[in-house]
């Protein structure tokens, strides 16, 4: 359901940007050709005629910005305490996590912008006798951003994302030896976050660009892990982490 809503919002943003882009026409003389033609006028008289060639160009509304698209993100979690307290036979999780998602924004090139982002990723490790641990993250939020510098094809902005998400930690104790006894534990956690960011955008064609974003996700919720609906403690108190993302943006 979340993916369907995102696709609908992205389609609406793409259509809106297309209408705005197509709505502004700029007419300028980019090349002038002088063509001399001999035209008979009366008895043997000749007349020179000049023709100007005018090229019509299309450009987006001045100062307006709107785009959206898929993204790839990298974050570095602090999992040292969790790995140090894992049961025997479990391998430690890598602190590096790749996330996939998407997002978009709308507003002014050198001014206020609003948008939203969503991310999803996981890291896992396989230990002795098939013991496996997986940490999954799924989160998203609303973006408030302000453009601070721009040229014709490039702009820089400062912003902040406010949102929330879910974390899942699954531990499987190898293959089932007795189907009447559980051999896995699943924990989940809901968290809120604030993520300040610095974003660089470069437009490499009329309707396509790249966004590089450097950010820090600050998890302010606290250690509120649940084990089948009941409060429990895990040696992973928060999910605060630096991150970077690269987004292919359709728009301008």
KARA-V573188 format. One record per pair of residues at least 4 apart in sequence whose ideal C-beta (glycine too) atoms are under 8 Angstrom apart, sorted by the first residue. I is the first residue (numbers start at 1). J is the second residue. Records with the same first field share a line. If there is no record, write none. Layout:
I: J ; J
This chain:
1: 5
2: 6 ; 118
3: 7
4: 8
5: 9
6: 10 ; 102 ; 118
7: 11
8: 12
9: 13 ; 68 ; 104 ; 116
10: 14 ; 68 ; 69 ; 102 ; 104
11: 15
12: 16
13: 17 ; 66 ; 67 ; 68 ; 104 ; 106 ; 251
14: 18 ; 68 ; 250 ; 251
15: 19
16: 20 ; 66 ; 106
17: 21 ; 66 ; 67 ; 106 ; 250 ; 251 ; 252
18: 22
19: 23
20: 24 ; 60 ; 61 ; 64 ; 66
21: 58 ; 60 ; 61 ; 207 ; 252
22: 58
23: 61
24: 58 ; 59 ; 60 ; 61 ; 62
25: 56 ; 58
26: 56 ; 57 ; 58 ; 59
27: 54 ; 56 ; 57
28: 54 ; 55 ; 57
29: 52 ; 54 ; 55
30: 55 ; 57
31: 53 ; 55
32: 52 ; 53
33: 51 ; 52 ; 53
34: 50 ; 51
35: 49 ; 50 ; 51
36: 48 ; 49 ; 50
37: 48 ; 49
38: 46 ; 47 ; 48
39: 46 ; 47 ; 49
40: 44 ; 45 ; 46
41: 45 ; 46 ; 47
60: 64 ; 252
63: 108 ; 109 ; 110 ; 111
64: 108 ; 109 ; 252
65: 105 ; 106 ; 107 ; 108 ; 109 ; 113 ; 147 ; 155 ; 251 ; 252
66: 104 ; 105 ; 106 ; 107 ; 251 ; 252
67: 104 ; 105 ; 209 ; 211 ; 249 ; 250 ; 251 ; 252
68: 102 ; 103 ; 104 ; 105 ; 115 ; 249 ; 250 ; 251
69: 102 ; 103 ; 104 ; 247 ; 248 ; 249 ; 250 ; 251
70: 100 ; 101 ; 102 ; 247 ; 248
71: 100 ; 101 ; 102 ; 103 ; 117 ; 119 ; 211 ; 245 ; 246 ; 247 ; 248
72: 98 ; 99 ; 100 ; 245 ; 246 ; 247
73: 98 ; 99 ; 100 ; 101 ; 119 ; 121 ; 243 ; 244 ; 245 ; 246
74: 96 ; 97 ; 98 ; 99 ; 243 ; 244 ; 245
75: 96 ; 97 ; 99 ; 121 ; 217 ; 241 ; 242 ; 243 ; 244
76: 95 ; 96 ; 97 ; 241 ; 242 ; 243
77: 95 ; 96 ; 97 ; 123 ; 135 ; 239 ; 241
78: 95 ; 240 ; 241
79: 83 ; 92 ; 93 ; 94 ; 95 ; 135 ; 236
80: 84 ; 95
81: 85 ; 235 ; 236 ; 237
82: 86 ; 93 ; 234 ; 235 ; 236
83: 92 ; 93
84: 235
85: 235
86: 90 ; 91 ; 92 ; 133
87: 171
89: 127 ; 128 ; 129 ; 131 ; 173 ; 174
90: 125 ; 127 ; 131 ; 133 ; 171
91: 125 ; 126 ; 127 ; 128 ; 131 ; 133
92: 125
93: 123 ; 124 ; 125 ; 133 ; 135
94: 123 ; 125
95: 123
96: 123
97: 121 ; 122 ; 123 ; 135 ; 137
98: 121
99: 119 ; 120 ; 121 ; 137 ; 243 ; 245
100: 119 ; 120 ; 121
101: 117 ; 118 ; 119 ; 120 ; 140
102: 117 ; 118 ; 247
103: 115 ; 116 ; 117 ; 118 ; 143 ; 247
104: 115 ; 116 ; 249 ; 251
105: 113 ; 114 ; 115 ; 116 ; 143 ; 145
106: 113 ; 114 ; 115
107: 111 ; 112 ; 113 ; 114 ; 115 ; 145 ; 147
108: 112 ; 113 ; 147
109: 147 ; 150 ; 155
110: 147 ; 148 ; 149 ; 150 ; 155
111: 146 ; 147
112: 144 ; 145 ; 146
113: 143 ; 144 ; 145 ; 146 ; 147 ; 157 ; 159
114: 142 ; 143 ; 144 ; 145
115: 142 ; 143 ; 145
116: 140 ; 141 ; 142 ; 143
117: 140 ; 141 ; 143 ; 161 ; 163
118: 139 ; 140
119: 137 ; 138 ; 139 ; 140 ; 165
120: 136 ; 137 ; 138 ; 139
121: 136 ; 137
122: 134 ; 135 ; 136 ; 137
123: 134 ; 135
124: 132 ; 133 ; 134 ; 135
125: 132 ; 133
126: 130 ; 131 ; 132
127: 131 ; 132 ; 133
129: 174 ; 175
130: 172 ; 174 ; 175
131: 171 ; 172 ; 173 ; 174
132: 170 ; 171 ; 172
133: 169 ; 170 ; 171 ; 172
134: 168 ; 169 ; 170
135: 167 ; 168 ; 169
136: 167 ; 168 ; 169 ; 170
137: 165 ; 166 ; 167 ; 239
138: 165 ; 166 ; 167
139: 163 ; 164 ; 165 ; 166 ; 191 ; 193
140: 163 ; 164 ; 165
141: 161 ; 162 ; 163 ; 164 ; 193 ; 195
142: 161 ; 162 ; 163
143: 159 ; 160 ; 161
144: 159 ; 160 ; 161 ; 162
145: 157 ; 158 ; 159 ; 160 ; 197 ; 199
146: 157 ; 158 ; 159
147: 155 ; 156 ; 157
148: 156 ; 157 ; 158
149: 155 ; 156
150: 154 ; 155 ; 156
151: 155
153: 202 ; 203 ; 204
154: 200 ; 201 ; 202 ; 203
155: 200 ; 201
156: 198 ; 199 ; 200 ; 201
157: 198 ; 199 ; 201
158: 196 ; 197 ; 198 ; 199
159: 196 ; 197 ; 199
160: 194 ; 195 ; 196 ; 197
161: 193 ; 194 ; 195 ; 197 ; 215
162: 193 ; 194 ; 195
163: 192 ; 193 ; 195
164: 190 ; 191 ; 192 ; 193
165: 190 ; 191 ; 193
166: 188 ; 189 ; 190 ; 191
167: 188 ; 189 ; 191 ; 239
168: 186 ; 187 ; 188 ; 189
169: 186 ; 187 ; 188 ; 189 ; 225 ; 234 ; 236
170: 184 ; 185 ; 186 ; 187
171: 184 ; 185 ; 186
172: 183 ; 184
173: 183 ; 184
174: 183
175: 183
176: 183
177: 181 ; 183
185: 227
186: 227 ; 228
187: 225 ; 226 ; 227 ; 232 ; 234
188: 225 ; 226
189: 221 ; 224 ; 225 ; 226
190: 221 ; 224
191: 219 ; 221 ; 224 ; 238 ; 239
192: 219 ; 220 ; 221
193: 217 ; 218 ; 219 ; 220 ; 221 ; 239 ; 240
194: 218 ; 220
195: 215 ; 216 ; 217 ; 218 ; 243
196: 215 ; 216 ; 218
197: 213 ; 214 ; 215 ; 216
198: 213 ; 214 ; 215
199: 211 ; 212 ; 213 ; 214
200: 211 ; 212 ; 213
201: 209 ; 210 ; 211 ; 249
202: 209 ; 210
203: 208 ; 209 ; 252
204: 208 ; 209 ; 210
205: 209
206: 252
207: 250 ; 251 ; 252
208: 248 ; 249 ; 250
209: 249 ; 251 ; 252
210: 246 ; 247 ; 248 ; 249
211: 245 ; 246 ; 247 ; 249
212: 244 ; 245 ; 246
213: 244 ; 245 ; 246 ; 247
214: 242 ; 243 ; 244
215: 242 ; 243 ; 244 ; 245
216: 240 ; 241 ; 242 ; 243
217: 239 ; 240 ; 241 ; 242 ; 243
218: 240
219: 238 ; 239 ; 240
221: 238
222: 237 ; 238
223: 233 ; 234 ; 236 ; 237 ; 238
224: 231
225: 231 ; 232 ; 233 ; 234 ; 236
226: 230 ; 231 ; 232
227: 231 ; 232
